[in-house]
Amino acid sequence: MIDAKIYTVLKVVETGNYSRAANELGLSQPAVSQHIHAIESELNIHLFERTGMHLKLTREGEKVVKYARSMVALDIKLRKELQDEANGITSLNIGITHTVEANRITEVFAKYIMENSGVTMRLITDTQAHLLQKIKNYEADFAIIDGAFHDPSLISMPLDTDSLVLIVPPSHELAQKSMVTINDVRSQKLILRLPNSGTRDLFMAALEGQNMSIEEFNVILEIDNVATIKDLVRHGYGASVLARSACQSEIRKKKLVALPIENLSMNREIDIVYPNGFEHMDILKKISAIYHEQ
């Protein structure tokens, strides 16, 4: 159903030049050029500009690619839903942020599937911003995210509340405290999430609220993977500021200790986010119910 020229544009963007795109598509390079020129003529725009040996999308080209990806994703979604309808199943692409992935939510999905035959799920882990865009591009049916978001085109359902805490191993000098101070945190070697992650942004915003900066702290390592951070903390390589929910299993097993930080308000919601007109609200409500049962 999708015009072949759309796939050509996306392949050129992916590969970075016409010849590689031609090879991967099984076309001649002149055919690729014709496809690009045809779209440019139809829309009266230029898709690419050359910078040295590289192709760079123009602003108009970026818009075309954005909608082209949505068109392809929607076509795939349509074909999959028709196939699922014929086979009597429901397939869902579900986005989860890295912090939520470390939560017990994956067990909730597994339990739902065990109790409901005819439903399959594919989990996509990414940043909040990328997941919200995937919903809008029809690449994800819904997502479970941590932290505030502002997008009136999407709808949210509260799932849980969470807070950031200082995470240390049980043998740590601070582990016996019920709460730590900012100075306690400042004295630690910190292993943190990468900049622009929801966890890092919330921590930095809390610091700014106290007229402090992340540069005042001894950040020795930045990692995107929550499980890796927990392992490093557990083995004594440093402390971290993470979501309590992401460490619940280790806290229960006394492998990690979670300590609130005095005068830092770092609470946030965990939400189920879905598009307007989502057809499987019964699934979302059941997932929420299983989550709270556990």
N, C-alpha and C positions, 0 to 999 in steps of 0.2 A: 504493500500500500504506500510505502514511502518512495519518493522519487530517488533514483540512484544518485542524482547530483548531490543530495543531502549527505549521503554516506561518503561521497568524495570529499566534500568540504571538511567533514569531521576527521577523515583519515589524513588529510593534509595538515590539519591542526595537530593531530596526534603525532605524526612522523616528522613534521617540520619542513618538508619539501615535497615537490611534485613527483620526483623520480621514485622515492621510497614509497609514497602513497600509491603510485602506479603499480609498483611491484607487488605490494600487499593486496591490492584490489584486483590484480590480474588484468590491468588496463595498460594501454600505451600512455606515454607521457603527454602526447598531444590530446588524447581523450580526456585526461585529467584537466588539462588547461581549458579545453572546450567546456567542461562541466562548470569550472570556476567562472569562466567568462559569461556563460549563459545565465548563471545566478546573478552576477554583477549587472548584466544588462537588464535582466528582468526587474531588479530592485533599484537600478540606477545608483549603485554604490560601488566602492572598492572594498573587497574583503580583506586584502593583505597589503602591507607595505614592506619593502625590503630594507633590512638594516645589515649591510655587508652581505654575508652568505646566508643570512637567516630571514625567515618570513615572520612578520609580526602582524597580528590582527589589528585592523583599524577599530575605532569605537563602534562603527556600524557593523563591522565583522564580528565583534564580540556579541552584539545583540543577535545576529543571525545564528551564531554558534549556540548561544543560550537556548533559543527557540528550536533549533535543529535537534539538540540533545533531548529536549522535552518531547518533540515529535517522535523521535526514535523510541524513547522510553515508553511513551503512550501506546505506540504501535506494539511494542513487546508486551506491554501490560494487557492490551486488548486480546492479543493472540493467546496469552497465558490464561486469561480468564475464560476464554471460549473453550480452551483445552480442559481447564479445570471443571467447567460446567459439564462437558461431555463425560468426564471421568468421575463426577460427583465429589470433587474435593475443593477445598479453599486453600490457596497459597498466599502467604503474606510475607512481604519484605519489611523487616522491622529494624529501625535505627536505634542504636543505644550509644550514649557517650562513654568515654573511657572509664569515668568514675562509676557510672551505672553498671558497666560490664563487670566491675569488681564487686558489685552488690550481689544480692541473692536473686536478682531478677531472672537470670538464665535458668535457675532451678524452677522458677514460677512458670516459664515458658514450657520447660520439659514436662512439668506436672500437667499443664493444660493439655498438651498434645497427648499424653498418656490417657487422659480422661475424655478426650474428644477425638474420635477417629474421623478421618477425612479432612484434617487440618494439617498443613505443613508450614514451617516457618524458616525464613532465612534471615540471619542476624547480620547487620552491617554496623561496625564500630567506627565512629568518626567524631569530629568536633561538633559542637552544638550548631554552629553556623552552617557547616556542610550538610548536616542531617536535615535541618529546616529547608535548605535549598533542595535536597533530594526529595522531600515530600512535595514541594511545589513543582518539581520536575517529573513527578510520577515515578521516581526511582525507588521510593520508600512509601509504604502504605501509612505508617505512623512511626513515631519515635518516642523513646523515653529519654528525657534530658534532665540535667540538673542545672539549676540557675535560671534567673529571670530572662525572658525574651520578649521582644516587642515586634509582633507581626500580626496586624489585624486580619490577614488573609487566612490565618490558621487558628485552630481552636485547641484549648488545653483543658485537661482534666487532672486535678491534683491527685498525686499518688502517695506522697510521703513528704515529710520535712526532714532536713538534714542539717548538720553543722560541721564546720571545719575544726579540727583539734590538732594538738601536737602529738605525734606518734613516736614512741620510743620503745626499745626492748625492755622486758621486765627487769633486767640487770642494770638498767640505766640509773644514774644518780638522782634523776627527777621522778623515777617511776613510782615512788611511794607518796608523792604529793597528790592532793585532790585537785589542784589547779596550779598553773604556772604563770609567771609574770612575763611581760614583754622582755625584760632583761634576761630572764631565763632562756627565752627563745633566741635572743640576740647572741647569747654565749655559745650556741650550738652550731655544729657543722650541719648545714641543711641540705637535704636532697629534695628538690622541688619539681613539680610539674613544669612543663615548658611554658614560656610566655604565651599569652593568648588562649590558654586553656581556661575553662570556667573556674577551676579550683584556684589557679594562680591569680586570675583577675579578682576573685573575691577576697583573697588574702591581701593583695595589694591595695584594694579599695578600703579594707578595714584599717590597714596601716596608715593610709592617707587621711582617714578620719581621725587619726591620732597624731596627725602632722609628722608622720614618719615615712620613710622610703625603703624599698626593698634593698637599696644599695647599702643601708646601714647593717644588713645582716650578712652572715658568712655562708653564702650559697656556694657550695663546692661542686654540685652536680645537678644538671637539669635533665629530666627524663620524661618521655611521654607516657610510658607504660606504668600503670599503677602497681601491677603485680611485681614488677622489677623493683620499684621503689620500696615496697613493703619487704621484699626479700633482703635488700641492702640494709634497711633499718633493723630488721630482725637479727642480722648478723653483725650489728654494731658499727656500721660504717658511717652512721650519722642519724639525725632525726629528720622528721618531715612534717609538713602541714597537709593533712589529707581529710577527706570527708569521713566522718565516723562510720557511715553506712558501708563504705568501701573496705572497712577493716573489721567488720563485725565478727567474722569467722575467726580471725586471728585473736581478737580480743576475748572471745568466749573460750578459746583454747589456751589463753594466757601466753600467747606468743608475742603479742604486742600490748602496749598500754596506751590508752587515749586520754589526753589531758586537756581540759578547756584552758583557754588563754585569757587571763584576766583583762577586762576592759576592751576586748576585741569581739564585736558582734559579727559573727560569720555564719548566720543561719540562711538557709535557702530551701526552696521547694524542689521536689522531684515531680515532674509532670509528664503525663502522656499527651503528646501533641499530634493532632490529626487534621486533615483537610476538611473543609466544609462539604457536606454530603457524603461523608464516610459511611459505608454500608454495613459495617460490622461492629456496631456499638455494643452488641451483646457480648462479643469477644473481649472488648476492652473492659467491660464491667466484670466479666468473669476473671480476667487477668488481675484486676484490682482486688477482687475478693480473695483470690488465692494468695496474692502478695500479703494481704493483711492477716490471713489465716496463719501464714508462716512466720 
